């Protein structure tokens, strides 16, 4: 019989924001976490390789799942143009792919993972939804549209990310929780993540935003100035992003 995890941290959508990741990992250790799930989209971002190396070197058990960011970078390295990435971000995908050392390129990540967690039972982790790493929904999406997505899974709890905004909601009999984004939040600045066991706690880590922005600007990342300004110092407002995502979900 598989062992039951006691306390798990879910870290999603890091997007190469190494200073945010470093701050979150300090809080992870203080929280007495004994396992980490990395829920996709460690890349792309300004310090993608460094973020991956920190996660690979953790002295805690770590489970990785693939996000649409990893999938798009790997597709670009294979010479495949999926058409899913807007033109303005294709330079970023190309640049990040060129920075990745061969061992990182060969490391395969599953689409989902499942853990038995003390107090919660079986928890399914996915990037966006269990069926699609790029599917969009938010805390405002009508339950009627989400029942066909989550009911067939049969999990009591599903943890997701992708839209970079935390929530904890019910979809039928399923508790669906968005861990938020460590590296590219929408709403109040900071690094967002989640602990599980014996219950769920939505967490936010404050860190030195000015110092982090300076570190990002010092990289050769193609959109370093923009990332520092709009993803670290002054992220987009949650209300505006909810409207954008809900419109996108209807397409």
C-alpha positions in Angstrom: 0.0 0.0 0.0 1.3 3.5 -0.9 2.2 5.7 2.0 0.1 8.7 2.9 1.6 12.1 2.6 1.1 14.3 5.7 1.7 17.8 4.5 2.2 18.8 0.8 3.0 22.1 -0.8 1.7 22.8 -4.3 3.8 25.3 -6.3 2.4 26.4 -9.7 3.2 28.8 -12.4 6.7 29.8 -11.3 7.6 31.1 -14.7 11.3 31.5 -14.1 10.8 34.0 -11.2 13.6 32.7 -9.1 13.4 35.3 -6.3 9.8 34.4 -5.7 10.5 30.7 -5.7 13.4 31.2 -3.2 11.1 33.1 -0.9 8.3 30.5 -1.1 10.7 27.6 -0.4 11.7 29.3 2.8 8.1 29.4 3.8 7.6 25.8 2.6 10.3 24.7 5.0 8.9 26.7 7.9 5.5 25.1 7.3 6.9 21.6 7.9 6.1 20.4 4.5 7.3 16.8 3.7 6.5 16.7 0.0 6.2 19.2 -2.9 4.1 19.1 -6.1 5.3 21.4 -8.9 2.2 21.9 -10.9 3.6 23.1 -14.3 4.9 26.2 -15.9 8.2 26.4 -14.1 9.1 27.7 -17.6 9.1 30.0 -19.6 10.4 33.0 -17.7 13.6 35.0 -17.0 15.4 32.5 -14.8 13.9 29.3 -16.0 17.0 27.1 -15.8 18.0 28.4 -12.4 14.4 27.7 -11.1 14.5 24.2 -12.4 17.9 23.5 -10.8 16.7 24.7 -7.4 13.7 22.4 -7.6 15.7 19.4 -8.8 18.1 20.0 -5.9 15.5 20.1 -3.1 16.1 17.6 -0.3 12.3 16.8 -0.2 10.4 14.5 -2.4 9.2 16.5 -5.4 6.6 15.5 -8.0 6.6 17.4 -11.3 3.7 17.7 -13.8 3.8 19.4 -17.1 2.2 22.7 -17.9 1.5 24.2 -21.2 4.6 26.3 -20.8 6.9 23.2 -20.7 4.9 21.6 -23.6 5.3 24.7 -25.8 9.1 25.0 -25.1 9.6 21.3 -25.9 7.6 21.6 -29.1 9.7 24.6 -30.2 12.9 22.6 -29.5 11.5 19.8 -31.7 10.8 22.3 -34.5 7.1 22.2 -34.1 5.0 25.4 -34.3 1.8 24.7 -32.4 0.2 28.1 -33.2 -1.0 28.3 -29.6 1.5 30.9 -28.5 0.7 34.6 -29.5 3.4 36.1 -31.7 4.7 38.4 -29.1 5.6 35.5 -26.8 7.3 33.3 -29.4 10.7 35.0 -28.9 10.4 34.1 -25.2 9.7 30.4 -25.9 12.6 30.2 -28.3 15.0 32.0 -25.9 14.1 29.8 -23.0 14.4 26.6 -25.1 17.9 27.7 -26.2 19.0 28.1 -22.5 17.8 24.7 -21.4 20.7 22.2 -21.0 20.2 18.8 -22.5 19.4 17.0 -19.2 16.5 19.3 -18.6 15.2 18.8 -22.1 15.2 15.0 -21.6 13.3 15.1 -18.3 9.8 14.0 -18.9 6.9 15.2 -16.8 3.4 13.6 -16.6 0.2 15.5 -17.2 -1.2 14.8 -13.8 -0.3 13.1 -10.5 -2.3 11.8 -7.6 -1.4 11.7 -3.9 -3.1 10.3 -0.9 -2.9 13.1 1.6 -3.6 12.9 5.3 -7.1 14.4 6.1 -8.0 14.9 2.4 -7.7 11.5 0.8 -6.9 11.1 -2.9 -6.0 14.5 -4.4 -5.5 14.9 -8.2 -3.0 17.5 -9.4 -3.2 18.9 -12.9 -2.1 22.1 -14.6 -5.3 23.6 -16.0 -7.9 20.8 -16.0 -7.5 17.0 -15.9 -8.2 16.8 -19.6 -6.3 19.8 -21.0 -3.3 21.8 -19.8 -4.5 24.9 -21.5 -8.2 24.9 -20.6 -9.4 28.1 -19.0 -11.9 28.5 -16.1 -12.0 30.7 -13.0 -13.9 31.0 -9.8 -16.7 32.7 -11.8 -17.2 30.0 -14.4 -20.7 28.5 -14.1 -20.7 25.1 -12.4 -22.8 23.7 -15.3 -19.9 24.2 -17.7 -17.5 22.5 -15.3 -19.4 19.4 -14.2 -18.5 17.5 -17.5 -14.8 18.4 -16.8 -14.5 17.3 -13.2 -17.3 14.7 -12.5 -15.7 11.9 -14.6 -12.5 12.2 -12.7 -14.0 10.9 -9.5 -11.5 12.8 -7.2 -12.6 14.4 -4.0 -10.1 17.2 -4.5 -8.5 18.5 -7.7 -5.7 21.1 -7.5 -5.0 23.2 -10.6 -3.3 26.4 -11.7 -2.8 28.0 -15.1 -4.9 31.1 -14.6 -2.7 32.5 -11.9 -5.5 33.4 -9.4 -6.3 31.4 -6.2 -9.7 30.1 -5.5 -11.4 27.2 -3.6 -14.7 26.2 -4.9 -17.1 23.3 -5.4 -17.9 21.7 -8.7 -20.6 19.1 -7.9 -19.0 16.8 -5.3 -15.5 17.9 -6.2 -13.5 20.5 -4.3 -11.5 22.4 -7.0 -8.7 24.5 -5.8 -6.4 26.9 -7.7 -3.0 27.2 -6.1 -2.3 30.6 -7.7 1.0 31.6 -9.2 4.4 31.8 -7.5 6.0 33.9 -10.2 3.3 35.7 -12.2 0.3 36.5 -10.0 -2.7 38.6 -11.0 -3.9 40.9 -8.3 -1.9 41.9 -5.2 1.9 41.4 -5.7 3.5 38.4 -4.0 4.0 34.7 -4.5 1.0 32.4 -4.2 0.9 28.7 -3.4 -1.0 26.1 -1.4 -0.5 23.7 1.4 -2.5 20.5 1.8 -2.9 18.2 4.8 -4.8 17.9 7.0 -6.9 20.6 5.3 -6.2 23.1 2.6 -4.6 26.5 3.1 -4.2 29.2 0.4 -0.8 30.9 1.0 0.8 34.1 -0.1 4.5 34.8 0.5 5.7 38.4 0.5 9.2 39.1 -0.8 11.5 42.0 -1.8 9.8 43.0 -5.1 12.3 45.8 -5.9 15.3 43.5 -5.5 13.5 40.7 -7.5 12.8 43.2 -10.3 16.4 44.3 -10.4 17.6 40.6 -10.7 15.2 40.0 -13.6 16.3 43.2 -15.4 19.9 42.0 -15.1 19.1 38.8 -17.1 19.2 38.6 -20.9 15.6 37.5 -21.0 14.0 39.2 -24.1 11.1 40.8 -22.1 13.0 41.4 -18.8 11.9 45.0 -18.3 8.2 44.1 -19.0 8.3 41.1 -16.7 9.8 43.1 -13.8 7.3 45.9 -14.2 4.0 44.0 -14.9 4.6 40.5 -13.3 6.5 41.5 -10.2 6.1 45.1 -9.2 2.5 45.8 -10.4 0.7 42.7 -11.6 -2.6 43.1 -13.6 -5.7 43.6 -11.5 -7.6 40.4 -10.8 -11.0 41.9 -11.9 -9.7 42.7 -15.3 -8.1 39.2 -15.7 -11.2 37.5 -14.6 -13.1 39.2 -17.4 -10.4 38.4 -20.0 -10.4 34.7 -19.0 -14.1 34.3 -18.8 -14.4 35.7 -22.3 -11.7 33.4 -23.5 -13.4 30.4 -21.9 -16.5 31.0 -24.0 -14.7 30.8 -27.3 
